[in-house]
Amino acid sequence: MPNTNGRNIGLLILSAVGFGLLPVAAAAESSSESIGPWGIEATYKGDKFDRCTITRKLDDDIVVTFVRTGDDLTLILESPNWKLERGQDYPVKMNLGSQSWDREVAAEVNSVSLVVEDGKFERGLKNSNSLNIVAAGATIRVPLDKSNEALERLEQCIEKNERAVQTNPFVAPARRP
């Protein structure tokens, strides 16, 4: 008489693993949601978590994105209508309420980016009504309605997805130097 207990246990484990992975795979595929005008998304490269973003579209086909990777926050503005010099740094004045900062944004062909390194600036994003980016040729006004909730959700996205990688018992932990 063949031993079916081993096969049944194997099928049980395979079923548990298979069904356990289905929600994770589905979450990775449908890992976006909305808070007001902001879309929130977790992005993976292959099977590895890469970053979380919040995005909103403005008038004139301008898209505003805040990218969080671990501790780093980057602001990206892009438009298919822009023709910029890749690698060029453009001076801008960033206004949040009564506060302002003189910065330079790094350009790609149709986008600019700025790493947010000032905690006061980051807190201002949560508490102000709008962010004005004053460039040489125009001022871009970014309404910050629901930004407090969206930026908090951005933090939760990072914590959740980084923790998911760290707590996977089937993957060897990354070695740190």
C-alpha contacts under 8 A as a table, 3 or more apart, distances in Angstrom:
res1	aa1	res2	aa2	distance
3	N	6	G	6.56
3	N	7	R	7.60
4	T	7	R	5.08
4	T	8	N	5.97
5	N	8	N	5.07
5	N	9	I	6.08
6	G	9	I	5.19
6	G	10	G	6.11
7	R	10	G	4.99
7	R	11	L	6.11
8	N	11	L	5.02
8	N	12	L	6.02
9	I	12	L	4.95
9	I	13	I	6.14
10	G	13	I	5.15
10	G	14	L	6.03
11	L	14	L	4.96
11	L	15	S	5.91
12	L	15	S	5.09
12	L	16	A	6.08
13	I	16	A	5.08
13	I	17	V	6.05
14	L	17	V	5.17
14	L	18	G	5.86
15	S	18	G	5.02
15	S	19	F	5.89
16	A	19	F	5.32
16	A	20	G	5.72
17	V	20	G	4.93
17	V	21	L	6.09
18	G	21	L	5.30
18	G	22	L	6.46
19	F	22	L	5.20
19	F	23	P	7.44
20	G	23	P	6.46
20	G	24	V	7.35
21	L	24	V	5.14
21	L	25	A	6.09
22	L	25	A	5.20
22	L	26	A	6.04
23	P	26	A	4.97
23	P	27	A	5.93
24	V	27	A	5.00
24	V	28	A	6.21
25	A	28	A	5.11
25	A	29	E	6.31
26	A	29	E	5.10
26	A	30	S	5.99
26	A	31	S	7.99
27	A	30	S	5.10
27	A	31	S	5.19
28	A	31	S	5.16
28	A	42	A	7.58
28	A	43	T	7.87
28	A	44	Y	7.61
31	S	41	E	5.66
31	S	42	A	5.66
31	S	43	T	7.85
32	S	39	G	6.86
32	S	40	I	5.30
32	S	41	E	4.25
32	S	42	A	6.68
33	E	39	G	5.79
33	E	40	I	5.27
33	E	41	E	6.70
34	S	37	P	6.99
34	S	38	W	5.60
34	S	39	G	4.43
34	S	40	I	5.86
35	I	38	W	5.28
35	I	39	G	6.47
35	I	40	I	7.57
35	I	146	K	6.84
35	I	149	E	7.21
35	I	150	A	6.06
36	G	145	D	7.62
36	G	146	K	6.01
37	P	56	R	5.95
37	P	57	K	7.99
37	P	145	D	7.75
37	P	146	K	7.50
38	W	54	I	5.89
38	W	55	T	5.28
38	W	56	R	4.97
38	W	146	K	7.65
38	W	147	S	7.67
38	W	150	A	6.61
39	G	53	T	7.90
39	G	54	I	5.34
39	G	55	T	5.11
39	G	56	R	6.37
40	I	52	C	7.25
40	I	53	T	5.61
40	I	54	I	4.43
40	I	55	T	6.59
40	I	150	A	7.40
40	I	153	R	7.80
40	I	154	L	7.05
41	E	52	C	5.58
41	E	53	T	5.32
41	E	54	I	6.55
42	A	49	F	7.72
42	A	50	D	7.73
42	A	51	R	5.94
42	A	52	C	4.36
42	A	53	T	6.55
42	A	157	C	6.82
42	A	161	N	7.82
43	T	49	F	6.33
43	T	50	D	5.61
43	T	51	R	5.35
43	T	52	C	6.05
43	T	53	T	7.99
44	Y	47	D	6.27
44	Y	48	K	5.39
44	Y	49	F	4.37
44	Y	50	D	4.96
44	Y	51	R	7.07
45	K	48	K	5.34
45	K	49	F	6.38
45	K	50	D	6.08
48	K	165	V	7.72
49	F	161	N	6.60
49	F	162	E	7.01
49	F	165	V	7.41
50	D	69	T	6.97
51	R	67	V	6.85
51	R	68	R	5.84
51	R	69	T	4.88
51	R	70	G	7.68
51	R	158	I	7.11
52	C	67	V	5.95
52	C	68	R	5.33
52	C	69	T	6.71
52	C	154	L	6.35
52	C	157	C	6.28
52	C	158	I	6.23
53	T	65	T	6.55
53	T	66	F	5.54
53	T	67	V	4.51
53	T	68	R	6.14
53	T	154	L	6.66
54	I	65	T	5.62
54	I	66	F	5.35
54	I	67	V	6.79
54	I	150	A	6.87
54	I	151	L	7.52
54	I	154	L	6.80
55	T	63	V	6.97
55	T	64	V	5.55
55	T	65	T	4.33
55	T	66	F	6.52
56	R	63	V	5.84
56	R	64	V	5.42
56	R	65	T	6.68
57	K	61	D	6.83
57	K	62	I	5.92
57	K	63	V	4.43
57	K	64	V	6.24
58	L	61	D	6.23
58	L	62	I	5.13
58	L	63	V	5.94
58	L	64	V	7.40
58	L	142	V	7.35
59	D	62	I	6.12
60	D	79	S	7.84
61	D	79	S	5.66
61	D	80	P	7.10
61	D	81	N	7.59
62	I	77	L	6.78
62	I	78	E	5.58
62	I	79	S	4.67
62	I	80	P	7.88
63	V	77	L	5.76
63	V	78	E	5.31
63	V	79	S	6.39
64	V	75	L	7.35
64	V	76	I	5.88
64	V	77	L	4.81
64	V	78	E	6.77
64	V	142	V	7.68
65	T	75	L	5.86
65	T	76	I	5.06
65	T	77	L	6.47
66	F	73	L	6.67
66	F	74	T	5.57
66	F	75	L	4.68
66	F	76	I	6.29
67	V	72	D	7.93
67	V	73	L	5.57
67	V	74	T	5.08
67	V	75	L	6.52
67	V	76	I	7.71
68	R	71	D	7.04
68	R	72	D	5.66
68	R	73	L	4.65
68	R	74	T	6.62
68	R	154	L	7.12
68	R	155	E	7.73
68	R	158	I	7.27
69	T	72	D	5.29
69	T	73	L	6.70
69	T	158	I	7.29
70	G	158	I	6.64
72	D	115	V	7.30
72	D	116	V	7.42
72	D	117	E	7.82
73	L	115	V	5.99
73	L	116	V	5.45
73	L	117	E	7.59
74	T	113	S	6.73
74	T	114	L	5.57
74	T	115	V	4.26
74	T	116	V	5.54
75	L	113	S	5.49
75	L	114	L	5.20
75	L	115	V	6.30
75	L	116	V	6.90
76	I	111	S	6.87
76	I	112	V	5.72
76	I	113	S	4.34
76	I	114	L	6.59
77	L	111	S	5.50
77	L	112	V	5.40
77	L	113	S	6.40
78	E	82	W	7.69
78	E	110	N	5.71
78	E	111	S	4.01
78	E	112	V	6.43
79	S	82	W	5.58
79	S	110	N	5.65
79	S	111	S	6.36
80	P	110	N	5.81
81	N	110	N	7.13
82	W	109	V	7.35
82	W	110	N	4.89
82	W	111	S	7.34
83	K	109	V	5.81
83	K	110	N	5.63
84	L	88	Q	7.91
84	L	107	A	6.46
84	L	108	E	6.40
84	L	109	V	4.86
84	L	110	N	5.87
84	L	111	S	7.48
85	E	88	Q	5.50
85	E	107	A	6.40
85	E	108	E	6.48
85	E	109	V	5.98
86	R	107	A	5.22
86	R	108	E	4.19
86	R	109	V	5.29
87	G	106	A	6.41
87	G	107	A	5.51
87	G	108	E	6.31
88	Q	106	A	6.07
88	Q	107	A	5.43
88	Q	108	E	7.82
89	D	104	E	5.73
89	D	105	V	5.40
89	D	106	A	4.60
89	D	107	A	6.05
90	Y	104	E	5.21
90	Y	105	V	5.29
90	Y	106	A	6.61
90	Y	107	A	7.31
90	Y	135	A	7.84
91	P	102	D	7.27
91	P	103	R	5.82
91	P	104	E	4.30
91	P	105	V	6.45
91	P	135	A	6.74
91	P	136	A	7.71
92	V	102	D	5.98
92	V	103	R	5.43
92	V	104	E	5.78
92	V	105	V	7.07
92	V	133	I	6.38
92	V	134	V	5.42
92	V	135	A	4.77
92	V	136	A	7.33
93	K	100	S	6.66
93	K	101	W	5.64
93	K	102	D	4.54
93	K	103	R	6.11
93	K	132	N	7.94
93	K	133	I	5.80
93	K	134	V	5.01
93	K	135	A	6.79
94	M	100	S	5.38
94	M	101	W	5.14
94	M	102	D	6.35
94	M	103	R	7.20
94	M	131	L	6.95
94	M	132	N	5.76
94	M	133	I	4.75
94	M	134	V	6.37
95	N	98	S	7.08
95	N	99	Q	5.79
95	N	100	S	4.35
95	N	101	W	6.65
95	N	131	L	5.72
95	N	132	N	5.00
95	N	133	I	6.49
95	N	134	V	7.86
96	L	99	Q	5.26
96	L	100	S	6.18
96	L	121	F	7.68
96	L	124	G	6.20
96	L	125	L	7.11
96	L	128	S	6.09
96	L	129	N	7.92
96	L	130	S	6.42
96	L	131	L	5.07
96	L	132	N	6.72
97	G	100	S	7.90
97	G	124	G	7.88
97	G	128	S	5.87
97	G	129	N	7.33
97	G	130	S	7.23
97	G	131	L	7.64
104	E	114	L	7.31
105	V	112	V	5.70
105	V	113	S	5.33
105	V	114	L	5.14
106	A	112	V	5.28
106	A	113	S	5.28
106	A	114	L	6.53
107	A	110	N	7.54
107	A	111	S	5.81
107	A	112	V	4.34
107	A	113	S	6.61
108	E	111	S	5.14
108	E	112	V	6.06
116	V	119	G	7.88
116	V	121	F	7.35
116	V	122	E	6.93
117	E	121	F	8.00
118	D	121	F	5.23
118	D	122	E	6.40
119	G	122	E	4.98
119	G	123	R	6.12
120	K	123	R	5.14
120	K	124	G	6.10
121	F	124	G	4.95
121	F	125	L	6.44
122	E	125	L	5.23
122	E	126	K	7.03
123	R	126	K	5.36
123	R	127	N	6.56
124	G	127	N	5.05
124	G	128	S	5.66
125	L	128	S	5.76
125	L	130	S	7.86
125	L	131	L	7.28
125	L	144	L	7.10
125	L	147	S	6.94
125	L	148	N	7.38
126	K	144	L	7.63
126	K	147	S	5.60
126	K	148	N	4.22
126	K	149	E	7.97
126	K	151	L	7.03
127	N	148	N	6.74
128	S	131	L	7.39
128	S	144	L	6.66
129	N	143	P	6.17
129	N	144	L	5.10
129	N	145	D	6.28
130	S	141	R	6.66
130	S	142	V	5.43
130	S	143	P	4.36
130	S	144	L	4.81
130	S	145	D	7.65
131	L	141	R	5.89
131	L	142	V	5.00
131	L	143	P	6.48
131	L	144	L	6.87
132	N	139	T	6.49
132	N	140	I	5.66
132	N	141	R	4.55
132	N	142	V	6.16
133	I	139	T	5.52
133	I	140	I	5.08
133	I	141	R	6.47
133	I	142	V	8.00
134	V	138	A	6.28
134	V	139	T	4.33
134	V	140	I	6.46
135	A	138	A	5.42
135	A	139	T	5.86
135	A	140	I	7.88
144	L	147	S	5.02
145	D	148	N	7.86
146	K	149	E	5.48
146	K	150	A	6.16
147	S	150	A	4.83
147	S	151	L	5.75
148	N	151	L	5.35
148	N	152	E	6.15
149	E	152	E	5.13
149	E	153	R	6.10
150	A	153	R	5.02
150	A	154	L	6.11
151	L	154	L	4.81
151	L	155	E	6.43
152	E	155	E	5.16
152	E	156	Q	6.41
153	R	156	Q	4.91
153	R	157	C	6.03
154	L	157	C	5.02
154	L	158	I	6.48
155	E	158	I	5.27
155	E	159	E	6.33
156	Q	159	E	5.06
156	Q	160	K	5.93
157	C	160	K	5.25
157	C	161	N	6.07
158	I	161	N	5.35
158	I	162	E	5.85
159	E	162	E	5.41
159	E	163	R	5.91
160	K	163	R	5.27
160	K	164	A	6.14
161	N	164	A	5.00
161	N	165	V	6.55
162	E	165	V	5.36
162	E	166	Q	6.35
163	R	166	Q	4.92
163	R	167	T	5.98
164	A	167	T	5.35
164	A	168	N	6.35
165	V	168	N	5.63
166	Q	173	P	6.91
168	N	171	V	5.76
169	P	172	A	7.46
